Amino acid sequence: MNEKVFQVNLQDNVAVALTALEAGSTVPLIGDTEQKEITAVTDIPVGHKIALRDISDGEDIVKYGVVIGHAIKNIPKGSWVHLEEMASNYDERSSHLDAVTGAPKDMSYK
């Protein structure tokens, strides 16, 4: 099993998928963590965030031991945390980007 998830800081409530994860897969959690493994409840692309616990609407998203954004809906443990679930504290424009492609959704191209 080569699939892994990396938690950067013990205070984080999200970690990074080091490989693409399929919903239902239970994978090792490495890094600064007290959990040994986590089960993905949604498909999660490589390099994207996975919720380490249930995160409530409005709650801070913590990565690197710092607040990087806040939840804009309830996020279940094991879910993909992306731009449809959170808003960045650093880049207001990111909330207008497609979570998969990164293409702007707030303008049309002709």
A tleap script that builds the chain and sets N, CA, C and O, in Angstrom:
source leaprc.protein.ff14SB
mol = sequence {
  NMET ASN GLU LYS VAL PHE GLN VAL ASN LEU
  GLN ASP ASN VAL ALA VAL ALA LEU THR ALA
  LEU GLU ALA GLY SER THR VAL PRO LEU ILE
  GLY ASP THR GLU GLN LYS GLU ILE THR ALA
  VAL THR ASP ILE PRO VAL GLY HIE LYS ILE
  ALA LEU ARG ASP ILE SER ASP GLY GLU ASP
  ILE VAL LYS TYR GLY VAL VAL ILE GLY HIE
  ALA ILE LYS ASN ILE PRO LYS GLY SER TRP
  VAL HIE LEU GLU GLU MET ALA SER ASN TYR
  ASP GLU ARG SER SER HIE LEU ASP ALA VAL
  THR GLY ALA PRO LYS ASP MET SER TYR CLYS
}
set mol.1.N position { 0.852 -1.186 0.000 }
set mol.1.CA position { 0.000 0.000 0.000 }
set mol.1.C position { 0.892 1.242 0.000 }
set mol.1.O position { 1.569 1.521 0.989 }
set mol.2.N position { 0.891 1.982 -1.103 }
set mol.2.CA position { 1.708 3.182 -1.236 }
set mol.2.C position { 0.946 4.448 -0.880 }
set mol.2.O position { 1.546 5.516 -0.765 }
set mol.3.N position { -0.364 4.346 -0.702 }
set mol.3.CA position { -1.157 5.530 -0.400 }
set mol.3.C position { -0.813 6.029 0.999 }
set mol.3.O position { -0.675 5.253 1.944 }
set mol.4.N position { -0.679 7.362 1.099 }
set mol.4.CA position { -0.379 7.975 2.392 }
set mol.4.C position { -0.982 9.362 2.445 }
set mol.4.O position { -1.250 9.996 1.424 }
set mol.5.N position { -1.185 9.811 3.677 }
set mol.5.CA position { -1.658 11.162 3.940 }
set mol.5.C position { -0.684 11.784 4.930 }
set mol.5.O position { -0.267 11.128 5.886 }
set mol.6.N position { -0.314 13.054 4.708 }
set mol.6.CA position { 0.685 13.730 5.533 }
set mol.6.C position { 0.071 14.888 6.303 }
set mol.6.O position { -0.514 15.800 5.719 }
set mol.7.N position { 0.215 14.839 7.625 }
set mol.7.CA position { -0.210 15.944 8.489 }
set mol.7.C position { 1.023 16.767 8.821 }
set mol.7.O position { 1.992 16.237 9.365 }
set mol.8.N position { 1.001 18.050 8.503 }
set mol.8.CA position { 2.163 18.913 8.677 }
set mol.8.C position { 2.400 19.262 10.146 }
set mol.8.O position { 3.535 19.209 10.621 }
set mol.9.N position { 1.333 19.617 10.865 }
set mol.9.CA position { 1.456 20.091 12.242 }
set mol.9.C position { 0.379 19.433 13.089 }
set mol.9.O position { -0.734 19.209 12.615 }
set mol.10.N position { 0.698 19.124 14.328 }
set mol.10.CA position { -0.231 18.448 15.227 }
set mol.10.C position { -1.534 19.230 15.415 }
set mol.10.O position { -2.569 18.628 15.703 }
set mol.11.N position { -1.504 20.551 15.260 }
set mol.11.CA position { -2.696 21.381 15.430 }
set mol.11.C position { -3.602 21.387 14.203 }
set mol.11.O position { -4.723 21.889 14.276 }
set mol.12.N position { -3.142 20.842 13.079 }
set mol.12.CA position { -3.901 20.879 11.830 }
set mol.12.C position { -5.182 20.051 11.917 }
set mol.12.O position { -5.213 19.010 12.572 }
set mol.13.N position { -6.243 20.524 11.248 }
set mol.13.CA position { -7.469 19.723 11.125 }
set mol.13.C position { -7.654 19.218 9.700 }
set mol.13.O position { -8.685 18.634 9.367 }
set mol.14.N position { -6.634 19.450 8.853 }
set mol.14.CA position { -6.580 18.879 7.509 }
set mol.14.C position { -5.173 18.324 7.285 }
set mol.14.O position { -4.213 18.754 7.924 }
set mol.15.N position { -5.072 17.363 6.366 }
set mol.15.CA position { -3.782 16.810 5.966 }
set mol.15.C position { -3.752 16.755 4.451 }
set mol.15.O position { -4.751 17.055 3.798 }
set mol.16.N position { -2.609 16.372 3.882 }
set mol.16.CA position { -2.421 16.366 2.437 }
set mol.16.C position { -2.331 14.936 1.921 }
set mol.16.O position { -1.566 14.125 2.445 }
set mol.17.N position { -3.113 14.632 0.893 }
set mol.17.CA position { -3.047 13.325 0.243 }
set mol.17.C position { -1.776 13.282 -0.612 }
set mol.17.O position { -1.624 14.081 -1.536 }
set mol.18.N position { -0.872 12.360 -0.308 }
set mol.18.CA position { 0.370 12.236 -1.066 }
set mol.18.C position { 0.174 11.415 -2.330 }
set mol.18.O position { 1.035 11.398 -3.210 }
set mol.19.N position { -0.962 10.736 -2.417 }
set mol.19.CA position { -1.384 10.011 -3.611 }
set mol.19.C position { -2.878 10.235 -3.755 }
set mol.19.O position { -3.534 10.663 -2.805 }
set mol.20.N position { -3.416 9.958 -4.912 }
set mol.20.CA position { -4.870 10.038 -5.086 }
set mol.20.C position { -5.520 8.975 -4.194 }
set mol.20.O position { -5.039 7.844 -4.118 }
set mol.21.N position { -6.604 9.340 -3.529 }
set mol.21.CA position { -7.312 8.418 -2.631 }
set mol.21.C position { -8.702 8.138 -3.169 }
set mol.21.O position { -9.388 9.043 -3.644 }
set mol.22.N position { -9.108 6.899 -3.093 }
set mol.22.CA position { -10.463 6.516 -3.480 }
set mol.22.C position { -11.344 6.486 -2.234 }
set mol.22.O position { -10.893 6.109 -1.153 }
set mol.23.N position { -12.596 6.886 -2.397 }
set mol.23.CA position { -13.551 6.820 -1.286 }
set mol.23.C position { -13.576 5.400 -0.734 }
set mol.23.O position { -13.623 4.427 -1.487 }
set mol.24.N position { -13.542 5.298 0.582 }
set mol.24.CA position { -13.577 4.000 1.249 }
set mol.24.C position { -12.209 3.446 1.586 }
set mol.24.O position { -12.109 2.476 2.338 }
set mol.25.N position { -11.138 4.044 1.043 }
set mol.25.CA position { -9.797 3.535 1.344 }
set mol.25.C position { -9.314 4.064 2.689 }
set mol.25.O position { -9.481 5.241 3.008 }
set mol.26.N position { -8.712 3.171 3.470 }
set mol.26.CA position { -8.100 3.539 4.740 }
set mol.26.C position { -6.597 3.548 4.522 }
set mol.26.O position { -6.019 2.553 4.085 }
set mol.27.N position { -5.964 4.681 4.830 }
set mol.27.CA position { -4.547 4.865 4.520 }
set mol.27.C position { -3.777 5.349 5.743 }
set mol.27.O position { -4.354 5.954 6.647 }
set mol.28.N position { -2.449 5.077 5.769 }
set mol.28.CA position { -1.626 5.553 6.876 }
set mol.28.C position { -1.558 7.072 6.908 }
set mol.28.O position { -1.544 7.727 5.865 }
set mol.29.N position { -1.517 7.619 8.104 }
set mol.29.CA position { -1.355 9.053 8.313 }
set mol.29.C position { 0.031 9.240 8.907 }
set mol.29.O position { 0.333 8.698 9.970 }
set mol.30.N position { 0.881 10.013 8.216 }
set mol.30.CA position { 2.255 10.225 8.669 }
set mol.30.C position { 2.466 11.709 8.965 }
set mol.30.O position { 1.610 12.543 8.669 }
set mol.31.N position { 3.618 12.023 9.551 }
set mol.31.CA position { 3.943 13.401 9.874 }
set mol.31.C position { 3.731 13.675 11.347 }
set mol.31.O position { 3.875 12.779 12.179 }
set mol.32.N position { 3.392 14.911 11.672 }
set mol.32.CA position { 3.164 15.337 13.049 }
set mol.32.C position { 1.720 15.009 13.405 }
set mol.32.O position { 0.839 15.861 13.286 }
set mol.33.N position { 1.478 13.777 13.841 }
set mol.33.CA position { 0.117 13.301 14.039 }
set mol.33.C position { 0.026 12.334 15.209 }
set mol.33.O position { 1.015 11.706 15.587 }
set mol.34.N position { -1.145 12.222 15.768 }
set mol.34.CA position { -1.417 11.218 16.794 }
set mol.34.C position { -2.280 10.094 16.225 }
set mol.34.O position { -2.401 9.035 16.841 }
set mol.35.N position { -2.889 10.319 15.035 }
set mol.35.CA position { -3.691 9.293 14.378 }
set mol.35.C position { -2.774 8.399 13.551 }
set mol.35.O position { -1.790 8.866 12.977 }
set mol.36.N position { -3.097 7.136 13.495 }
set mol.36.CA position { -2.291 6.198 12.704 }
set mol.36.C position { -2.792 6.071 11.270 }
set mol.36.O position { -2.014 5.786 10.358 }
set mol.37.N position { -4.100 6.283 11.071 }
set mol.37.CA position { -4.684 6.134 9.742 }
set mol.37.C position { -5.960 6.956 9.637 }
set mol.37.O position { -6.502 7.442 10.630 }
set mol.38.N position { -6.417 7.091 8.405 }
set mol.38.CA position { -7.671 7.801 8.151 }
set mol.38.C position { -8.359 7.142 6.958 }
set mol.38.O position { -7.705 6.625 6.052 }
set mol.39.N position { -9.684 7.171 6.978 }
set mol.39.CA position { -10.467 6.622 5.876 }
set mol.39.C position { -11.045 7.763 5.057 }
set mol.39.O position { -11.728 8.639 5.587 }
set mol.40.N position { -10.767 7.746 3.761 }
set mol.40.CA position { -11.322 8.744 2.848 }
set mol.40.C position { -12.791 8.401 2.608 }
set mol.40.O position { -13.112 7.259 2.281 }
set mol.41.N position { -13.678 9.371 2.766 }
set mol.41.CA position { -15.105 9.140 2.503 }
set mol.41.C position { -15.516 9.678 1.136 }
set mol.41.O position { -16.631 9.438 0.671 }
set mol.42.N position { -14.602 10.410 0.498 }
set mol.42.CA position { -14.790 10.892 -0.872 }
set mol.42.C position { -13.484 10.634 -1.617 }
set mol.42.O position { -12.445 10.436 -0.989 }
set mol.43.N position { -13.525 10.634 -2.936 }
set mol.43.CA position { -12.288 10.597 -3.715 }
set mol.43.C position { -11.528 11.890 -3.445 }
set mol.43.O position { -12.128 12.962 -3.364 }
set mol.44.N position { -10.202 11.789 -3.305 }
set mol.44.CA position { -9.378 12.960 -3.019 }
set mol.44.C position { -8.178 12.951 -3.967 }
set mol.44.O position { -7.387 12.009 -3.953 }
set mol.45.N position { -8.039 13.986 -4.783 }
set mol.45.CA position { -6.900 14.050 -5.711 }
set mol.45.C position { -5.569 14.214 -4.966 }
set mol.45.O position { -5.520 14.761 -3.865 }
set mol.46.N position { -4.506 13.733 -5.587 }
set mol.46.CA position { -3.174 13.887 -5.011 }
set mol.46.C position { -2.889 15.374 -4.760 }
set mol.46.O position { -3.207 16.226 -5.590 }
set mol.47.N position { -2.290 15.667 -3.613 }
set mol.47.CA position { -1.919 17.032 -3.270 }
set mol.47.C position { -3.021 17.852 -2.638 }
set mol.47.O position { -2.795 18.999 -2.252 }
set mol.48.N position { -4.214 17.282 -2.524 }
set mol.48.CA position { -5.338 18.024 -1.947 }
set mol.48.C position { -5.537 17.680 -0.476 }
set mol.48.O position { -4.964 16.721 0.042 }
set mol.49.N position { -6.358 18.483 0.178 }
set mol.49.CA position { -6.580 18.347 1.618 }
set mol.49.C position { -7.688 17.338 1.941 }
set mol.49.O position { -8.670 17.211 1.210 }
set mol.50.N position { -7.497 16.621 3.065 }
set mol.50.CA position { -8.498 15.723 3.619 }
set mol.50.C position { -8.776 16.175 5.054 }
set mol.50.O position { -7.853 16.506 5.798 }
set mol.51.N position { -10.052 16.186 5.433 }
set mol.51.CA position { -10.433 16.591 6.792 }
set mol.51.C position { -10.045 15.490 7.776 }
set mol.51.O position { -10.403 14.327 7.591 }
set mol.52.N position { -9.314 15.865 8.819 }
set mol.52.CA position { -8.879 14.907 9.836 }
set mol.52.C position { -9.940 14.653 10.902 }
set mol.52.O position { -9.843 13.700 11.676 }
set mol.53.N position { -10.941 15.507 10.932 }
set mol.53.CA position { -12.070 15.369 11.865 }
set mol.53.C position { -13.232 16.137 11.264 }
set mol.53.O position { -13.055 16.856 10.280 }
set mol.54.N position { -14.414 15.997 11.838 }
set mol.54.CA position { -15.545 16.805 11.390 }
set mol.54.C position { -15.218 18.279 11.620 }
set mol.54.O position { -14.739 18.658 12.689 }
set mol.55.N position { -15.480 19.097 10.616 }
set mol.55.CA position { -15.235 20.541 10.704 }
set mol.55.C position { -16.572 21.232 10.454 }
set mol.55.O position { -17.213 21.000 9.428 }
set mol.56.N position { -16.987 22.071 11.382 }
set mol.56.CA position { -18.289 22.739 11.299 }
set mol.56.C position { -18.246 23.980 10.419 }
set mol.56.O position { -17.211 24.635 10.295 }
set mol.57.N position { -19.384 24.292 9.812 }
set mol.57.CA position { -19.554 25.505 9.026 }
set mol.57.C position { -19.072 26.699 9.848 }
set mol.57.O position { -19.506 26.887 10.984 }
set mol.58.N position { -18.181 27.501 9.279 }
set mol.58.CA position { -17.652 28.688 9.952 }
set mol.58.C position { -16.376 28.434 10.740 }
set mol.58.O position { -15.696 29.381 11.137 }
set mol.59.N position { -16.046 27.175 10.971 }
set mol.59.CA position { -14.848 26.834 11.749 }
set mol.59.C position { -13.587 27.069 10.923 }
set mol.59.O position { -13.599 26.942 9.699 }
set mol.60.N position { -12.499 27.412 11.612 }
set mol.60.CA position { -11.218 27.626 10.950 }
set mol.60.C position { -10.696 26.333 10.327 }
set mol.60.O position { -10.884 25.245 10.872 }
set mol.61.N position { -10.036 26.472 9.172 }
set mol.61.CA position { -9.289 25.385 8.548 }
set mol.61.C position { -7.826 25.643 8.905 }
set mol.61.O position { -7.284 26.703 8.592 }
set mol.62.N position { -7.188 24.670 9.563 }
set mol.62.CA position { -5.824 24.841 10.057 }
set mol.62.C position { -4.893 23.881 9.316 }
set mol.62.O position { -5.104 22.668 9.303 }
set mol.63.N position { -3.850 24.460 8.696 }
set mol.63.CA position { -2.813 23.693 7.999 }
set mol.63.C position { -1.496 24.403 8.283 }
set mol.63.O position { -1.470 25.631 8.365 }
set mol.64.N position { -0.418 23.672 8.433 }
set mol.64.CA position { 0.893 24.225 8.807 }
set mol.64.C position { 0.861 24.827 10.215 }
set mol.64.O position { 1.756 25.588 10.581 }
set mol.65.N position { -0.164 24.491 11.007 }
set mol.65.CA position { -0.299 25.064 12.339 }
set mol.65.C position { -0.873 26.467 12.341 }
set mol.65.O position { -0.911 27.115 13.387 }
set mol.66.N position { -1.329 26.958 11.168 }
set mol.66.CA position { -1.926 28.291 11.069 }
set mol.66.C position { -3.285 28.203 10.378 }
set mol.66.O position { -3.558 27.262 9.632 }
set mol.67.N position { -4.114 29.178 10.635 }
set mol.67.CA position { -5.433 29.236 10.003 }
set mol.67.C position { -5.247 29.695 8.560 }
set mol.67.O position { -4.720 30.779 8.306 }
set mol.68.N position { -5.692 28.846 7.604 }
set mol.68.CA position { -5.567 29.206 6.187 }
set mol.68.C position { -6.905 29.611 5.576 }
set mol.68.O position { -6.946 30.144 4.467 }
set mol.69.N position { -7.991 29.361 6.292 }
set mol.69.CA position { -9.314 29.685 5.774 }
set mol.69.C position { -10.374 29.263 6.767 }
set mol.69.O position { -10.085 28.995 7.933 }
set mol.70.N position { -11.623 29.206 6.283 }
set mol.70.CA position { -12.712 28.776 7.146 }
set mol.70.C position { -13.719 27.978 6.315 }
set mol.70.O position { -13.885 28.192 5.114 }
set mol.71.N position { -14.379 27.056 7.002 }
set mol.71.CA position { -15.370 26.207 6.335 }
set mol.71.C position { -16.592 27.042 5.975 }
set mol.71.O position { -17.025 27.892 6.753 }
set mol.72.N position { -17.145 26.792 4.788 }
set mol.72.CA position { -18.370 27.485 4.383 }
set mol.72.C position { -19.556 26.518 4.385 }
set mol.72.O position { -20.663 26.870 3.977 }
set mol.73.N position { -19.303 25.294 4.850 }
set mol.73.CA position { -20.344 24.288 5.086 }
set mol.73.C position { -19.737 23.242 6.009 }
set mol.73.O position { -18.525 23.235 6.226 }
set mol.74.N position { -20.556 22.370 6.545 }
set mol.74.CA position { -20.040 21.289 7.380 }
set mol.74.C position { -19.210 20.340 6.512 }
set mol.74.O position { -19.611 19.988 5.403 }
set mol.75.N position { -18.048 19.930 7.030 }
set mol.75.CA position { -17.146 19.039 6.297 }
set mol.75.C position { -16.933 17.787 7.144 }
set mol.75.O position { -16.325 17.864 8.211 }
set mol.76.N position { -17.420 16.644 6.687 }
set mol.76.CA position { -17.230 15.411 7.457 }
set mol.76.C position { -15.777 14.932 7.445 }
set mol.76.O position { -15.046 15.165 6.483 }
set mol.77.N position { -15.374 14.271 8.507 }
set mol.77.CA position { -14.043 13.663 8.604 }
set mol.77.C position { -13.830 12.745 7.397 }
set mol.77.O position { -14.719 11.976 7.030 }
set mol.78.N position { -12.653 12.830 6.789 }
set mol.78.CA position { -12.317 11.981 5.656 }
set mol.78.C position { -12.717 12.557 4.309 }
set mol.78.O position { -12.481 11.931 3.275 }
set mol.79.N position { -13.319 13.744 4.304 }
set mol.79.CA position { -13.772 14.372 3.055 }
set mol.79.C position { -12.672 15.213 2.419 }
set mol.79.O position { -11.750 15.685 3.084 }
set mol.80.N position { -12.807 15.381 1.102 }
set mol.80.CA position { -11.954 16.293 0.348 }
set mol.80.C position { -12.314 17.713 0.768 }
set mol.80.O position { -13.483 18.099 0.725 }
set mol.81.N position { -11.320 18.484 1.171 }
set mol.81.CA position { -11.519 19.884 1.562 }
set mol.81.C position { -11.003 20.739 0.411 }
set mol.81.O position { -9.798 20.814 0.171 }
set mol.82.N position { -11.931 21.386 -0.300 }
set mol.82.CA position { -11.557 22.192 -1.459 }
set mol.82.C position { -12.379 23.467 -1.483 }
set mol.82.O position { -13.058 23.791 -0.509 }
set mol.83.N position { -12.322 24.185 -2.582 }
set mol.83.CA position { -12.889 25.533 -2.654 }
set mol.83.C position { -14.409 25.594 -2.552 }
set mol.83.O position { -14.963 26.680 -2.380 }
set mol.84.N position { -15.097 24.461 -2.653 }
set mol.84.CA position { -16.551 24.475 -2.464 }
set mol.84.C position { -16.924 24.228 -1.015 }
set mol.84.O position { -18.093 24.350 -0.650 }
set mol.85.N position { -15.948 23.883 -0.179 }
set mol.85.CA position { -16.165 23.652 1.248 }
set mol.85.C position { -15.526 24.710 2.133 }
set mol.85.O position { -15.884 24.843 3.303 }
set mol.86.N position { -14.576 25.467 1.577 }
set mol.86.CA position { -13.852 26.441 2.391 }
set mol.86.C position { -13.586 27.718 1.608 }
set mol.86.O position { -13.609 27.731 0.378 }
set mol.87.N position { -13.337 28.782 2.344 }
set mol.87.CA position { -12.912 30.050 1.759 }
set mol.87.C position { -11.536 30.366 2.321 }
set mol.87.O position { -11.293 30.214 3.518 }
set mol.88.N position { -10.646 30.804 1.454 }
set mol.88.CA position { -9.280 31.130 1.859 }
set mol.88.C position { -9.245 32.450 2.629 }
set mol.88.O position { -9.974 33.387 2.303 }
set mol.89.N position { -8.401 32.515 3.642 }
set mol.89.CA position { -8.175 33.773 4.349 }
set mol.89.C position { -7.160 34.638 3.620 }
set mol.89.O position { -6.990 35.810 3.956 }
set mol.90.N position { -6.478 34.068 2.618 }
set mol.90.CA position { -5.395 34.762 1.958 }
set mol.90.C position { -5.723 35.194 0.534 }
set mol.90.O position { -5.114 36.127 0.012 }
set mol.91.N position { -6.673 34.526 -0.091 }
set mol.91.CA position { -6.953 34.781 -1.493 }
set mol.91.C position { -8.456 34.755 -1.733 }
set mol.91.O position { -9.023 33.694 -1.995 }
set mol.92.N position { -9.105 35.909 -1.646 }
set mol.92.CA position { -10.561 35.990 -1.835 }
set mol.92.C position { -10.962 35.439 -3.194 }
set mol.92.O position { -12.022 34.827 -3.323 }
set mol.93.N position { -10.151 35.642 -4.183 }
set mol.93.CA position { -10.468 35.201 -5.545 }
set mol.93.C position { -10.576 33.680 -5.639 }
set mol.93.O position { -11.304 33.170 -6.491 }
set mol.94.N position { -9.858 32.941 -4.772 }
set mol.94.CA position { -9.870 31.483 -4.870 }
set mol.94.C position { -11.263 30.902 -4.701 }
set mol.94.O position { -11.532 29.800 -5.180 }
set mol.95.N position { -12.151 31.617 -4.031 }
set mol.95.CA position { -13.508 31.095 -3.848 }
set mol.95.C position { -14.306 31.133 -5.155 }
set mol.95.O position { -15.413 30.600 -5.218 }
set mol.96.N position { -13.751 31.759 -6.192 }
set mol.96.CA position { -14.410 31.823 -7.494 }
set mol.96.C position { -13.782 30.883 -8.520 }
set mol.96.O position { -14.091 30.962 -9.709 }
set mol.97.N position { -12.889 29.984 -8.056 }
set mol.97.CA position { -12.206 29.074 -8.961 }
set mol.97.C position { -12.807 27.675 -8.876 }
set mol.97.O position { -13.281 27.255 -7.821 }
set mol.98.N position { -12.783 26.964 -9.994 }
set mol.98.CA position { -13.227 25.575 -10.020 }
set mol.98.C position { -12.267 24.743 -9.171 }
set mol.98.O position { -11.051 24.874 -9.308 }
set mol.99.N position { -12.798 23.898 -8.304 }
set mol.99.CA position { -11.981 23.134 -7.364 }
set mol.99.C position { -11.028 22.167 -8.049 }
set mol.99.O position { -9.960 21.876 -7.509 }
set mol.100.N position { -11.382 21.669 -9.209 }
set mol.100.CA position { -10.547 20.687 -9.902 }
set mol.100.C position { -9.615 21.338 -10.910 }
set mol.100.O position { -8.416 21.060 -10.912 }
set mol.101.N position { -10.147 22.201 -11.767 }
set mol.101.CA position { -9.343 22.770 -12.853 }
set mol.101.C position { -8.646 24.074 -12.480 }
set mol.101.O position { -7.638 24.434 -13.087 }
set mol.102.N position { -9.172 24.780 -11.491 }
set mol.102.CA position { -8.615 26.087 -11.124 }
set mol.102.C position { -9.093 27.209 -12.030 }
set mol.102.O position { -8.653 28.349 -11.882 }
set mol.103.N position { -9.992 26.905 -12.970 }
set mol.103.CA position { -10.512 27.920 -13.893 }
set mol.103.C position { -11.486 28.857 -13.165 }
set mol.103.O position { -12.267 28.402 -12.329 }
set mol.104.N position { -11.446 30.140 -13.470 }
set mol.104.CA position { -12.375 31.088 -12.852 }
set mol.104.C position { -13.824 30.743 -13.206 }
set mol.104.O position { -14.127 30.420 -14.355 }
set mol.105.N position { -14.715 30.814 -12.216 }
set mol.105.CA position { -16.135 30.572 -12.442 }
set mol.105.C position { -16.923 31.870 -12.447 }
set mol.105.O position { -18.126 31.855 -12.708 }
set mol.106.N position { -16.270 32.996 -12.163 }
set mol.106.CA position { -16.976 34.268 -12.045 }
set mol.106.C position { -16.855 35.129 -13.301 }
set mol.106.O position { -17.200 36.311 -13.282 }
set mol.107.N position { -16.369 34.541 -14.388 }
set mol.107.CA position { -16.292 35.281 -15.645 }
set mol.107.C position { -16.493 34.303 -16.798 }
set mol.107.O position { -16.204 33.112 -16.680 }
set mol.108.N position { -16.987 34.822 -17.899 }
set mol.108.CA position { -17.207 33.952 -19.046 }
set mol.108.C position { -16.163 34.248 -20.107 }
set mol.108.O position { -15.690 35.375 -20.248 }
set mol.109.N position { -15.822 33.216 -20.840 }
set mol.109.CA position { -14.868 33.347 -21.935 }
set mol.109.C position { -15.599 33.128 -23.241 }
set mol.109.O position { -16.401 32.202 -23.360 }
set mol.110.N position { -15.331 33.967 -24.212 }
set mol.110.CA position { -16.004 33.856 -25.516 }
set mol.110.C position { -14.995 33.624 -26.599 }
set mol.110.O position { -15.362 33.503 -27.769 }
savepdb mol mol.pdb
quit
